[in-house]
Amino acid sequence: MTTLADKPHLSRQHMLDLLKHMIRIRRFEDKCAELYTQEKIRGFLHLYDGEEAVAVGIIPVLDKRDRVVATYREHGHALVRGVPMATTLAEMLGKQEGCSRGRGGSMHLFDRATNFYGGNAIVGGGLPLSVGLALADHMRRADIVTACFFGEGAVAEGEFHESLNLAALWGLPVLFVCENNLYAMGTALAISESETDIQRKASCYQISAEAVDGMDVVAVEAAARRAIHAIRETGKPRFLECRTYRLRAHSMFDAQLYRDKGEVESWRQRDPITRFRSWLETNHMVHSDELTHIEEEVAAEIAAAVAFAEAGTWEPVEELARFTYEDRTFEDRGVQ
């Protein structure tokens, strides 16, 4: 664990905030898994257990004006970014009150107010989107950073290489964040990539890169601060490889036959929440009553979110074609 002495800007309150963010994600997703088994959440559900330190270590370092592009495993990113838990859960239940009107579901959360640009079900699909957003900001000379999260499985996609190449060529303010959990959907990194040191791939495009322990929230935040500061100073992209592990299956349908149970248990000993909480307790930075208070606050927020989502409304059938096609003709838009 990175020592507090190495990060003097981290106050005790900030440490408690980091812990609460991670607990909030974990407890929310535990409830989502429960609702899924009750068939209140339908379709696919990809949970973030074990990877919380990545989103929590990076997203709060960004400014409100910055942008976040995530993957289909994005509930944690959305919550940390400030997307309300109630509208997040309503979206997952398919209700109109959801952040995407119930049309996106678990994999397509979107919230314009917080500059949260998804939520993308296509592996690697967020990479070119992040480059496009950053290009627009670059052309406007706007001081805005776009953080793009993706798994190591996306590294095998062509758009990974195209996106890094263009970001480097055009000098775009993108923070590429690879959440390397070793197995993508179910294929071990060692049998899918000839070069398993993912950060080295960024150097092929002349992008400065760093690998960090993705199970250590303080280490992730320190690396994020360095990278984001460098992007603002130079306008050029940076790359972070966060080496992490998902403690749950790839999705609720995954039997996990591709990885050894002993391996999962060994990684569970590095659980970022347990690890960080133990470190805080050992260093007398948190009291038991504070931990109880955090758990109670989170439980109350989750209960309120469930009540809001379950009381939500389904979209009327007659409106299902809305937003699917452009209603106006080309002439209405002034196109000849």
Long-range contacts (C-beta under 8 A, 24 or more apart in sequence): 1-216, 1-218, 1-219, 1-275, 1-276, 1-279, 2-216, 2-218, 2-219, 2-222, 4-218, 4-283, 4-285, 6-222, 7-218, 7-221, 7-222, 10-218, 10-221, 12-285, 15-280, 15-285, 15-286, 16-280, 16-285, 16-286, 16-290, 16-294, 17-60, 18-56, 18-57, 18-217, 18-218, 18-221, 18-276, 19-273, 19-276, 19-277, 19-280, 19-286, 19-294, 20-294, 20-297, 20-298, 21-52, 21-56, 21-60, 21-79, 21-80, 22-52, 22-53, 22-56, 22-217, 22-272, 22-273, 22-276, 23-273, 23-294, 23-295, 23-298, 24-79, 24-85, 24-298, 24-301, 25-52, 25-55, 25-56, 25-75, 25-76, 25-79, 25-80, 26-52, 26-273, 27-295, 27-298, 27-299, 27-302, 28-75, 28-79, 28-85, 28-89, 28-298, 28-302, 28-305, 29-75, 29-76, 31-302, 31-306, 32-75, 32-89, 32-92, 32-106, 33-248, 33-252, 35-92, 35-93, 35-306, 36-252, 40-93, 40-310, 41-92, 41-93, 41-106, 42-94, 42-105, 43-105, 43-106, 43-107, 44-72, 44-105, 44-106, 44-107, 44-121, 44-251, 44-252, 44-253, 45-92, 45-106, 45-251, 45-252, 46-72, 46-73, 46-106, 46-107, 46-250, 46-251, 47-73, 47-75, 47-246, 47-248, 47-252, 48-73, 48-75, 48-76, 48-246, 49-246, 49-247, 49-248, 50-181, 50-215, 50-244, 50-245, 50-246, 50-247, 50-248, 50-267, 50-268, 50-271, 50-272, 51-76, 51-179, 51-181, 51-214, 51-244, 51-245, 51-246, 51-272, 52-76, 52-217, 52-272, 52-273, 53-214, 53-215, 53-216, 53-217, 53-220, 53-242, 53-244, 53-272, 53-276, 54-149, 54-177, 54-179, 54-214, 54-220, 54-242, 54-244, 55-80, 55-149, 56-80, 56-217, 56-220, 56-221, 57-217, 57-218, 57-219, 57-220, 57-221, 57-223, 57-224, 57-242, 58-147, 58-175, 58-177, 58-220, 58-221, 58-224, 58-240, 59-147, 60-221, 61-221, 61-224, 61-225, 61-228, 62-145, 62-147, 62-228, 63-145, 64-114, 64-115, 65-115, 65-142, 65-143, 65-144, 66-115, 66-144, 66-145, 66-146, 66-147, 67-115, 67-117, 67-130, 67-133, 67-137, 67-144, 67-145, 67-146, 67-147, 68-114, 68-115, 68-116, 68-117, 68-146, 68-147, 68-149, 69-117, 69-118, 69-120, 69-126, 69-129, 69-130, 69-133, 69-146, 69-147, 69-148, 69-149, 70-109, 70-116, 70-117, 70-118, 70-119, 70-120, 70-126, 70-149, 71-119, 71-120, 71-123, 71-126, 71-149, 71-150, 71-151, 71-154, 71-179, 72-106, 72-107, 72-108, 72-119, 72-120, 72-121, 73-151, 73-179, 73-246, 74-107, 74-109, 74-118, 74-119, 74-149, 75-106, 75-109, 77-116, 77-149, 78-109, 78-111, 78-116, 78-119, 81-111, 81-114, 81-115, 81-116, 82-111, 82-114, 82-116, 83-109, 83-111, 83-114, 83-116, 85-301, 85-302, 85-304, 85-305, 86-304, 86-305, 86-308, 86-309, 87-111, 88-305, 89-305, 89-306, 89-308, 89-309, 90-305, 90-308, 90-309, 90-312, 92-309, 93-309, 93-310, 93-312, 94-314, 95-309, 95-312, 95-313, 95-314, 96-312, 96-313, 96-314, 96-315, 97-308, 97-309, 97-312, 97-313, 98-309, 98-312, 101-315, 101-323, 102-312, 102-314, 102-315, 103-315, 103-323, 123-151, 123-153, 123-154, 123-157, 123-184, 123-185, 124-150, 124-153, 124-154, 124-157, 124-159, 124-160, 125-159, 126-150, 127-154, 127-157, 127-159, 127-160, 127-162, 127-163, 127-164, 127-176, 128-159, 128-162, 128-163, 130-163, 130-174, 130-176, 131-163, 131-166, 131-167, 131-172, 131-174, 134-167, 134-172, 134-173, 134-174, 134-237, 135-166, 135-170, 135-172, 137-173, 138-170, 138-171, 138-172, 138-173, 138-235, 143-232, 144-173, 145-173, 145-174, 145-175, 145-228, 145-231, 145-232, 146-172, 146-173, 146-174, 146-175, 147-174, 147-175, 147-177, 148-174, 148-175, 148-176, 148-177, 149-177, 149-179, 150-176, 150-177, 150-178, 150-179, 151-178, 151-179, 151-180, 151-181, 151-184, 152-178, 152-179, 152-180, 152-181, 152-182, 152-184, 152-189, 152-193, 152-198, 153-184, 153-185, 153-187, 153-192, 154-178, 155-193, 155-198, 155-201, 156-192, 156-193, 161-205, 164-201, 164-202, 164-204, 164-205, 164-207, 164-237, 164-239, 165-205, 167-205, 167-207, 167-237, 168-205, 168-206, 168-207, 168-236, 168-237, 171-234, 171-235, 171-236, 171-237, 172-235, 172-236, 172-237, 173-231, 173-232, 173-235, 173-236, 173-237, 174-231, 174-237, 174-238, 175-224, 175-227, 175-228, 175-231, 175-237, 175-238, 175-239, 175-240, 176-202, 176-207, 176-237, 176-238, 176-239, 176-240, 177-240, 177-242, 178-239, 178-240, 178-241, 178-242, 179-214, 179-242, 179-244, 180-214, 180-241, 180-242, 180-243, 180-244, 181-244, 181-245, 181-246, 182-245, 183-246, 183-250, 183-258, 183-259, 185-250, 186-250, 186-254, 186-258, 187-258, 188-258, 188-259, 198-241, 199-239, 199-240, 199-241, 202-239, 207-236, 207-237, 207-238, 207-239, 208-236, 208-238, 208-239, 209-238, 209-239, 209-240, 209-241, 210-238, 210-239, 210-240, 210-241, 211-240, 211-241, 211-243, 212-240, 212-241, 212-242, 212-243, 213-242, 213-243, 214-242, 214-243, 214-244, 214-245, 214-272, 215-243, 215-244, 215-245, 215-270, 215-271, 215-272, 215-275, 216-272, 216-275, 216-276, 217-272, 217-276, 218-276, 244-272, 245-270, 247-271
